[in-house]
Amino acid sequence: MTSQPSRSHARRDLRRQQRRRRRGGHDRGPVALQRAADRSLAAARGVRHGVRRAVSGDRPLVLMLLGAIVLSVLMLSGPAQRYLDTRERVDALAGKADALDRANAELLQRQRDLQDPINIELLAREHQGFIRPGEVPYTLIPPEVERPRITAPRSTVQAPSDAAWYERMWETVHGWVGSS
Protein backbone atom coordinates (compact mmCIF):
# COMPACT_ATOMS: atom_id res chain seq x y z
CA MET A 1 0.00 0.00 0.00
CA THR A 2 2.83 2.30 0.47
CA SER A 3 3.59 2.17 -3.26
CA GLN A 4 0.16 3.53 -4.23
CA PRO A 5 0.39 6.83 -2.35
CA SER A 6 3.92 7.35 -3.54
CA ARG A 7 2.83 6.90 -7.16
CA SER A 8 -0.02 9.37 -6.82
CA HIS A 9 2.31 11.71 -4.98
CA ALA A 10 4.86 11.38 -7.79
CA ARG A 11 2.16 12.06 -10.41
CA ARG A 12 0.99 15.09 -8.48
CA ASP A 13 4.56 16.41 -8.26
CA LEU A 14 5.08 15.78 -11.98
CA ARG A 15 1.91 17.70 -12.82
CA ARG A 16 3.03 20.57 -10.57
CA GLN A 17 6.42 20.74 -12.26
CA GLN A 18 4.82 20.76 -15.72
CA ARG A 19 2.50 23.57 -14.65
CA ARG A 20 5.44 25.53 -13.28
CA ARG A 21 7.32 25.06 -16.56
CA ARG A 22 4.31 26.34 -18.52
CA ARG A 23 3.93 29.31 -16.21
CA GLY A 24 7.62 30.12 -16.20
CA GLY A 25 8.59 28.88 -12.76
CA HIS A 26 7.42 29.13 -9.18
CA ASP A 27 5.46 32.36 -8.43
CA ARG A 28 5.98 33.72 -11.93
CA GLY A 29 3.46 34.46 -14.70
CA PRO A 30 3.12 32.62 -18.02
CA VAL A 31 6.04 32.73 -20.42
CA ALA A 32 4.18 34.93 -22.94
CA LEU A 33 3.62 37.59 -20.27
CA GLN A 34 7.24 37.38 -19.20
CA ARG A 35 8.40 37.92 -22.78
CA ALA A 36 6.03 40.88 -23.24
CA ALA A 37 7.31 42.43 -20.01
CA ASP A 38 10.92 41.92 -21.13
CA ARG A 39 10.14 43.61 -24.48
CA SER A 40 8.46 46.59 -22.81
CA LEU A 41 11.42 46.98 -20.43
CA ALA A 42 13.83 46.87 -23.38
CA ALA A 43 11.77 49.50 -25.22
CA ALA A 44 11.77 51.73 -22.12
CA ARG A 45 15.55 51.36 -21.86
CA GLY A 46 15.87 52.31 -25.56
CA VAL A 47 13.71 55.40 -25.07
CA ARG A 48 15.74 56.43 -22.03
CA HIS A 49 18.95 55.96 -24.02
CA GLY A 50 17.55 58.03 -26.90
CA VAL A 51 16.51 60.83 -24.56
CA ARG A 52 19.97 60.87 -22.97
CA ARG A 53 21.56 61.12 -26.43
CA ALA A 54 19.13 63.87 -27.51
CA VAL A 55 19.82 66.09 -24.51
CA SER A 56 23.58 65.76 -24.53
CA GLY A 57 25.83 68.29 -26.30
CA ASP A 58 24.43 70.69 -28.92
CA ARG A 59 21.58 68.42 -29.95
CA PRO A 60 18.96 70.05 -27.69
CA LEU A 61 19.64 73.44 -29.27
CA VAL A 62 19.40 72.02 -32.78
CA LEU A 63 16.20 70.15 -31.94
CA MET A 64 14.66 73.26 -30.36
CA LEU A 65 15.64 75.32 -33.40
CA LEU A 66 14.08 72.79 -35.77
CA GLY A 67 10.97 72.65 -33.62
CA ALA A 68 10.72 76.45 -33.61
CA ILE A 69 11.08 76.56 -37.41
CA VAL A 70 8.40 73.93 -37.91
CA LEU A 71 6.09 75.66 -35.43
CA SER A 72 6.59 79.06 -37.08
CA VAL A 73 5.91 77.62 -40.53
CA LEU A 74 2.73 76.01 -39.26
CA MET A 75 1.60 79.17 -37.51
CA LEU A 76 2.35 81.51 -40.43
CA SER A 77 1.03 79.37 -43.28
CA GLY A 78 -2.63 80.23 -42.61
CA PRO A 79 -2.22 84.03 -42.42
CA ALA A 80 0.15 84.02 -45.40
CA GLN A 81 -2.39 82.11 -47.49
CA ARG A 82 -5.16 84.53 -46.46
CA TYR A 83 -2.92 87.48 -47.36
CA LEU A 84 -2.20 86.07 -50.81
CA ASP A 85 -5.89 85.29 -51.42
CA THR A 86 -6.88 88.80 -50.33
CA ARG A 87 -4.22 90.32 -52.57
CA GLU A 88 -5.56 88.39 -55.58
CA ARG A 89 -9.10 89.50 -54.72
CA VAL A 90 -7.99 93.15 -54.48
CA ASP A 91 -6.31 92.89 -57.89
CA ALA A 92 -9.46 91.38 -59.43
CA LEU A 93 -11.65 94.10 -57.88
CA ALA A 94 -9.26 96.80 -59.12
CA GLY A 95 -9.60 95.38 -62.65
CA LYS A 96 -13.40 95.48 -62.34
CA ALA A 97 -13.25 99.06 -61.07
CA ASP A 98 -11.12 100.10 -64.09
CA ALA A 99 -13.58 98.43 -66.47
CA LEU A 100 -16.50 100.21 -64.77
CA ASP A 101 -14.66 103.56 -64.98
CA ARG A 102 -14.15 103.05 -68.73
CA ALA A 103 -17.84 102.12 -69.17
CA ASN A 104 -18.87 105.24 -67.21
CA ALA A 105 -16.65 107.43 -69.40
CA GLU A 106 -18.21 105.92 -72.55
CA LEU A 107 -21.73 106.51 -71.18
CA LEU A 108 -20.90 110.13 -70.31
CA GLN A 109 -19.59 110.67 -73.84
CA ARG A 110 -22.76 109.11 -75.28
CA GLN A 111 -24.87 111.41 -73.08
CA ARG A 112 -22.97 114.45 -74.42
CA ASP A 113 -23.42 113.17 -78.00
CA LEU A 114 -27.16 112.73 -77.51
CA GLN A 115 -27.49 116.34 -76.37
CA ASP A 116 -26.02 117.64 -79.68
CA PRO A 117 -28.82 118.44 -82.22
CA ILE A 118 -26.74 117.34 -85.22
CA ASN A 119 -26.15 113.87 -83.74
CA ILE A 120 -29.86 113.58 -82.83
CA GLU A 121 -30.82 114.32 -86.44
CA LEU A 122 -28.30 111.78 -87.79
CA LEU A 123 -29.57 109.08 -85.44
CA ALA A 124 -33.20 109.83 -86.34
CA ARG A 125 -32.42 109.60 -90.07
CA GLU A 126 -30.37 106.42 -89.64
CA HIS A 127 -32.55 104.42 -87.24
CA GLN A 128 -36.03 105.82 -87.78
CA GLY A 129 -35.87 106.57 -91.49
CA PHE A 130 -36.77 110.26 -91.08
CA ILE A 131 -36.30 112.52 -94.10
CA ARG A 132 -36.51 116.26 -94.65
CA PRO A 133 -39.23 117.72 -96.78
CA GLY A 134 -38.29 117.44 -100.46
CA GLU A 135 -35.81 114.54 -100.02
CA VAL A 136 -36.35 111.21 -101.77
CA PRO A 137 -35.65 108.14 -99.61
CA TYR A 138 -33.86 105.17 -101.12
CA THR A 139 -33.72 101.70 -99.62
CA LEU A 140 -31.03 99.28 -100.69
CA ILE A 141 -31.86 95.59 -100.47
CA PRO A 142 -28.89 93.23 -100.63
CA PRO A 143 -29.13 90.47 -103.26
CA GLU A 144 -29.89 86.92 -102.22
CA VAL A 145 -26.68 84.97 -101.94
CA GLU A 146 -26.43 81.20 -101.85
CA ARG A 147 -24.79 80.45 -98.53
CA PRO A 148 -22.76 77.28 -98.09
CA ARG A 149 -24.38 74.72 -95.83
CA ILE A 150 -22.48 73.70 -92.77
CA THR A 151 -24.69 70.78 -91.80
CA ALA A 152 -26.24 68.06 -93.90
CA PRO A 153 -29.84 68.61 -95.06
CA ARG A 154 -32.46 67.24 -92.67
CA SER A 155 -33.68 64.65 -95.16
CA THR A 156 -30.31 62.82 -95.18
CA VAL A 157 -29.95 62.67 -91.39
CA GLN A 158 -30.46 59.10 -90.25
CA ALA A 159 -32.74 58.34 -87.34
CA PRO A 160 -31.00 56.70 -84.40
CA SER A 161 -31.35 52.96 -84.41
CA ASP A 162 -32.75 50.94 -81.55
CA ALA A 163 -29.63 48.77 -81.38
CA ALA A 164 -27.60 48.59 -78.16
CA TRP A 165 -24.58 50.86 -77.79
CA TYR A 166 -22.06 48.06 -78.20
CA GLU A 167 -23.74 46.92 -81.44
CA ARG A 168 -23.63 50.47 -82.83
CA MET A 169 -19.97 50.74 -81.81
CA TRP A 170 -19.19 47.40 -83.49
CA GLU A 171 -20.92 48.56 -86.70
CA THR A 172 -18.94 51.82 -86.65
CA VAL A 173 -15.60 50.04 -86.14
CA HIS A 174 -16.54 47.46 -88.76
CA GLY A 175 -17.36 50.30 -91.18
CA TRP A 176 -13.95 51.89 -90.58
CA VAL A 177 -12.03 48.66 -90.99
CA GLY A 178 -14.19 47.23 -93.75
CA SER A 179 -14.87 43.62 -94.46
CA SER A 180 -11.73 41.56 -95.12
Phi, psi and omega in degrees: 000336180291336180286328180297306181296329180290325177293314180294324177295320178295318178298316180298317178296320179298315179299318179298318180295320179296318178297318180297321178297317179296322183279342180104013177119179182288129179061031176235158180281180178299157185300321181298320178292322179297318180294319179297319178295319178297318179295318181293323177294320179295321178294320178296320177297320179295320178295315179300318179296319179295321178294318178300318180294322184290329183263007179260141176074217183273357183301319180300322179294318179295317180295319178294321178296314177298317178298319179295321179295314179298317180296319180292322177297316179295321182286327184268349183293321180295306178298324179295318179296318178297320179298314180295320178296318179294322179297317177297320180295320178296318178297318180295318179292326177294321176297318177297319180297319177297317179296320179293324176297318178296318179296321177297319179297318178296319179293323177295320178295320178296322177298316178297320180296323182285348176270350179276125183298327181294316178294323179296318179296317180297318179293322179294319179294318185288310188270326185260348180077024179290147176226159176274158178301133178094350179272151179252121180279142175238141177238126179260126178250123181291146180291154177290131181239135177286116181268142177290142179274136179269323181252164179288151177301154184295333183290334182268353179288129182275142176287145179295140182277165181269011181287158179291161185298322182289330176289319177296321178295318179298318179296320179296312180296320179295324177293324179291315185283322183086167180272131182261000000 
